[in-house]
Amino acid sequence: MSRYVVKFMKDVLGENGRECEICQSSVEIDAANENLAAELAKKKFCEMQALRDWSLHADRIQVKSADYPS
């Protein structure tokens, strides 16, 4: 299994009226691949935020490998 960092990103308007991207939450997940990591992270995010659907608090997710090459 590999370790992944999944970030839940949201677009918001800043004080200057410009759109910016913020990270709502970050979750570390052990999974066999990126797709499975994304699905497991969505479930965990919903549990942490007491949500039915992760997209209520985020616009998209970013999945990156957290494993370091040996």
C-alpha distances in whole Angstrom, upper triangle without the diagonal:
4,7,10,13,15,19,22,25,28,32,35,38,39,42,44,43,40,37,34,30,29,25,26,22,19,16,13,10,6,5,5,8,11,13,11,10,14,15,13,15,18,18,18,20,23,23,23,26,28,27,27,26,24,27,29,28,26,27,24,20,19,15,14,11,11,10,13,14,15
4,7,10,13,16,19,22,26,29,32,35,36,39,40,40,37,34,31,27,26,22,23,20,16,14,10,8,6,6,6,7,9,12,11,9,13,14,13,14,17,18,17,19,22,22,22,25,27,27,27,25,23,25,28,26,24,25,22,18,16,12,11,7,8,7,10,11,13
4,7,10,13,16,19,23,26,29,32,33,36,37,37,34,31,28,24,23,19,20,17,13,10,7,6,4,6,8,9,9,12,11,8,11,14,12,12,15,16,15,16,20,20,19,22,24,24,25,23,21,23,25,24,22,23,20,16,14,10,9,6,5,6,9,12,14
4,6,10,13,16,19,22,25,29,29,33,34,33,31,27,24,21,19,16,17,14,10,8,6,5,6,7,10,9,7,10,10,7,9,12,11,9,13,15,13,14,18,18,18,20,22,22,23,21,18,20,22,20,18,19,16,12,10,7,6,4,5,7,11,13,16
4,6,10,13,16,19,22,25,26,29,31,30,27,24,21,17,16,12,13,10,7,6,5,6,9,11,13,12,10,12,12,8,9,12,11,9,12,14,12,12,16,17,16,18,20,20,21,19,16,18,20,18,16,17,14,10,8,6,5,6,6,9,12,15,18
4,7,10,13,17,19,23,24,27,29,28,25,22,19,15,14,10,11,8,6,5,6,7,11,11,14,12,9,11,11,8,7,10,10,7,9,12,11,10,13,15,14,15,18,17,18,16,12,14,16,14,12,13,10,7,6,5,7,9,9,13,16,19,22
4,6,10,13,16,19,20,23,25,24,22,18,15,12,10,6,8,6,4,6,9,11,14,15,18,16,12,14,14,11,9,12,12,9,10,13,12,10,13,15,14,14,17,16,18,15,12,12,15,12,9,11,8,5,5,7,9,11,12,16,18,21,24
4,7,11,13,17,18,22,23,22,20,16,14,10,9,6,5,5,6,8,12,13,17,17,20,18,14,15,15,13,10,12,13,9,9,12,11,8,11,14,12,12,15,14,15,12,9,9,11,8,6,7,6,5,7,9,12,15,16,19,22,25,28
4,7,10,13,15,18,20,19,16,13,10,7,6,5,6,8,9,12,15,17,20,21,23,20,17,17,18,16,13,15,16,13,12,16,15,12,14,17,15,14,17,16,17,14,11,10,11,9,5,6,5,6,7,11,13,17,18,21,23,26,30
4,6,10,12,16,17,15,14,10,8,6,5,6,7,10,12,15,18,20,24,24,26,24,20,20,21,19,16,18,19,16,14,17,17,14,15,18,17,15,17,16,17,14,11,9,10,7,5,5,7,9,11,15,17,21,21,25,27,30,33
4,7,10,13,14,12,10,6,6,5,6,9,10,13,16,19,22,24,27,27,29,27,23,23,24,22,19,21,23,19,18,21,21,18,19,22,20,18,21,19,20,17,14,12,12,10,8,7,9,12,13,17,19,23,24,28,30,32,36
4,6,10,11,9,8,6,6,6,7,10,11,15,17,21,24,26,30,30,33,30,26,26,28,25,22,24,25,22,20,23,23,19,20,23,21,19,21,20,21,19,16,14,13,11,10,10,13,15,17,20,23,26,27,31,32,35,38
4,7,8,6,5,4,6,9,10,14,14,18,21,24,27,30,33,34,36,33,30,30,31,29,26,28,29,26,24,27,27,23,24,27,25,22,25,23,25,22,20,18,17,15,14,13,16,19,20,24,26,29,30,34,35,38,41
4,5,5,5,6,6,9,10,14,15,19,21,25,28,31,34,35,37,35,31,32,33,31,28,30,31,27,26,29,28,24,26,28,26,23,26,25,27,25,22,20,19,17,16,16,18,20,21,25,26,30,30,34,35,38,41
4,5,7,9,10,13,14,17,18,21,24,28,31,34,37,39,41,39,35,35,37,34,31,33,34,31,29,32,31,27,28,31,28,26,28,28,30,28,26,24,22,20,20,20,22,24,25,29,30,33,33,37,38,41,44
4,6,9,10,14,15,19,20,24,26,30,33,36,39,40,42,39,36,36,38,35,33,35,36,32,31,34,33,30,31,33,31,29,31,30,32,30,28,25,24,22,21,21,23,25,26,29,31,34,34,38,39,41,44
4,7,9,13,15,19,20,23,26,29,32,35,38,39,41,38,34,35,37,34,31,33,35,31,30,33,32,29,29,32,30,27,30,28,30,28,26,23,22,20,19,19,21,24,25,28,30,33,34,38,39,41,45
4,6,10,13,16,18,22,24,27,30,33,36,36,38,35,31,32,34,32,29,31,32,29,28,31,31,27,28,31,29,27,30,28,30,27,24,22,21,19,18,17,19,21,22,25,27,30,31,35,36,38,41
4,7,10,13,15,19,21,24,27,29,32,33,35,32,28,28,30,28,25,27,29,26,24,27,27,24,25,28,26,24,27,25,26,23,21,18,18,16,14,13,15,17,18,22,24,27,28,32,33,35,39
4,7,10,12,16,17,21,24,26,29,30,32,29,26,26,28,26,23,25,26,23,22,26,25,21,23,26,24,22,25,24,25,22,19,17,18,15,13,12,13,15,16,19,21,24,25,28,30,32,36
4,7,9,12,14,17,20,22,26,26,28,26,22,23,24,22,19,22,23,19,19,22,21,18,20,23,21,19,22,21,23,20,17,15,15,13,10,10,10,12,12,16,17,21,21,25,26,29,33
4,6,9,11,15,18,20,24,25,27,25,21,22,24,21,18,21,21,17,17,20,19,16,18,20,18,16,20,19,21,19,15,14,14,11,9,10,11,11,12,15,17,20,20,24,25,28,32
4,6,7,11,14,17,20,22,24,22,19,20,21,17,15,18,18,14,14,17,16,12,15,17,15,14,18,17,19,17,13,13,14,10,8,10,10,9,10,13,14,17,17,21,23,26,29
4,7,10,14,16,20,21,24,23,19,20,20,17,15,17,17,13,12,15,13,10,12,14,12,10,14,13,16,14,11,11,11,7,7,10,10,10,12,14,16,19,19,22,25,28,31
4,7,10,13,17,18,22,20,17,18,18,15,13,15,14,10,11,13,11,8,11,12,10,10,13,13,16,14,11,12,13,10,9,12,11,10,11,12,14,16,16,20,22,25,28
4,7,10,14,15,19,17,15,16,16,12,11,14,13,9,11,13,10,9,12,13,11,12,16,16,18,16,13,14,16,13,11,14,12,9,9,10,11,13,12,16,18,22,24
4,6,10,12,16,15,13,14,13,10,10,12,10,6,9,11,8,8,11,12,10,12,15,15,17,16,13,15,17,14,13,16,14,11,10,10,11,12,11,14,17,21,23
4,7,10,13,13,12,14,12,9,10,12,10,8,11,12,10,11,14,14,13,16,18,19,20,19,16,18,20,18,17,19,16,13,12,10,10,10,8,11,14,17,20
4,6,10,10,10,11,9,6,9,10,7,7,10,11,9,11,14,14,14,17,19,19,20,18,16,19,21,19,18,20,17,13,13,10,10,10,9,11,15,18,20
4,7,9,10,12,9,7,10,11,9,10,13,13,12,15,17,17,17,20,22,22,22,21,19,22,24,23,21,23,20,16,15,12,12,10,9,10,14,16,18
4,6,7,9,6,5,9,10,8,10,13,13,13,16,18,18,19,21,23,22,22,21,19,21,24,23,22,22,19,16,15,11,12,10,11,11,15,17,19
4,7,9,7,7,11,12,11,13,16,16,17,19,21,21,22,25,26,25,25,23,21,24,27,26,24,24,21,18,17,13,13,11,13,12,16,16,18
4,6,6,6,9,10,11,12,14,16,17,18,20,21,22,24,26,24,24,22,20,21,25,24,22,22,18,15,14,10,10,9,12,12,15,16,19
4,6,5,6,9,10,10,12,14,15,16,18,20,21,22,24,22,22,19,17,18,22,21,18,18,14,11,10,7,8,8,11,12,15,17,20
4,5,5,6,9,10,11,13,14,15,17,19,20,21,22,21,20,17,15,17,20,20,18,17,14,11,11,9,11,12,15,16,19,20,23
4,5,5,6,8,10,11,12,14,16,17,18,20,21,20,19,17,15,17,21,20,19,19,16,13,13,10,12,12,15,16,19,21,23
4,6,5,6,9,10,10,12,14,15,16,18,20,19,18,16,14,16,19,19,17,17,14,11,10,8,9,10,11,13,17,19,21
4,6,5,6,9,10,10,12,14,15,16,18,16,16,13,11,13,16,15,13,14,11,8,8,7,10,11,13,16,19,21,24
4,5,5,6,9,10,11,13,14,16,16,15,14,12,10,13,16,16,14,15,13,10,12,11,14,15,17,19,22,24,27
4,5,5,6,9,10,11,12,14,15,14,14,13,11,14,17,17,16,17,15,12,13,11,14,14,15,17,21,23,26
4,5,5,6,8,10,10,12,14,13,13,12,9,12,15,14,13,14,12,9,11,9,12,13,14,17,20,23,25
4,6,5,6,9,10,11,12,10,10,8,6,9,11,11,10,12,11,9,11,11,14,16,17,20,23,26,29
4,5,5,6,9,10,10,9,9,9,8,11,13,13,13,15,14,13,15,14,17,19,19,22,25,28,30
4,5,5,6,9,10,10,11,11,9,13,14,13,14,16,15,13,15,14,17,18,17,20,24,27,29
4,5,5,6,8,8,10,9,7,10,11,10,10,13,12,11,13,14,16,18,18,21,24,27,30
4,6,5,6,5,6,6,6,9,10,9,11,14,14,13,16,17,20,21,22,25,28,31,34
4,6,5,7,8,10,9,13,13,13,14,17,17,16,19,19,21,22,22,25,28,31,34
4,6,8,11,12,10,14,13,12,13,17,17,16,18,18,20,22,21,24,27,30,33
4,5,9,10,8,11,10,9,11,15,16,15,18,19,22,23,23,26,29,33,35
4,7,9,9,12,11,11,14,17,18,18,21,22,24,26,26,29,32,35,38
4,6,7,9,8,9,11,14,15,16,19,20,23,26,26,29,32,35,38
4,7,9,8,10,13,15,16,16,20,21,24,26,27,30,33,36,39
4,5,6,8,10,11,12,13,17,18,21,24,25,28,31,34,37
4,5,6,6,9,9,10,13,15,18,21,22,25,28,31,34
4,5,5,6,7,9,13,15,19,22,23,27,30,32,36
4,6,8,10,12,16,19,22,25,26,29,32,35,38
4,7,9,11,14,17,20,23,24,27,30,33,36
4,6,8,11,14,17,20,21,25,27,30,34
4,7,10,14,17,20,22,25,28,30,34
4,7,10,13,17,19,22,25,27,30
4,7,10,13,15,18,21,24,27
4,7,10,12,15,18,20,24
4,7,9,12,15,17,21
4,6,9,11,14,17
4,6,8,10,14
4,6,10,12
4,6,9
4,6
4
